[in-house]
Amino acid sequence: MPMRSKTGLWDLETNQQLAKTRYSVHFRSYVGTEISLLDSSLASCAFDNIMAKDLKKNALFEQAASSEAANFSPSALAILFEKVIKNYIGQETDEVAVEKHRSTLDGKLEGYERILGKQKYIAGDEFTLADLFHLPCGAFLSVAGSGDLIERGLTLRG
């Protein structure tokens, strides 16, 4: 993602969009250089508070981001692979694998429900990038016919 700073236009050498976004937030936080995220003004507003210099908030963000990567995405992507990708490439869906991943994800979502029953957002009471990390895989679940997993949780919907 190209980013504009007071020193000019430069690229971060990574193909990971989330890594680039997190880098830009850290850069902005620690160096104090204004960065304009070219993708969206809404995105830059959402990112303004995620890496506050408050170490506790940063730790809560990192915990929530790690939770998404370890607990949410793997099962959601496995369901997408079985129900959508395999169909696209002419392979049969392994329904046993789908049910295994649905069951695993359902348990993980119960954990999210407990967390969101105590606080407004996944990393605390402030909206962070960690909340946005869940959106792509959440959308994939609906495409893969497993949107019911998310729709069951009142906290996750609201």
Buried (B, 14 or more C-beta within 10 A) or exposed (E): BEBEBEEEEEEBEEEEEBEBBBBBBEBBBEEEEEBEBEEEEEBBEBBEBBBBEEEEBBEBBBEBBEBBEEBBBBBBBBBBBBBBEBEEEEEEBBEEBBEBBBEBBBEBBEEBBEBBEEEEBBBBEBBBBBBBBBEBBBBBBEEBEBBEBBEEBEBBEE
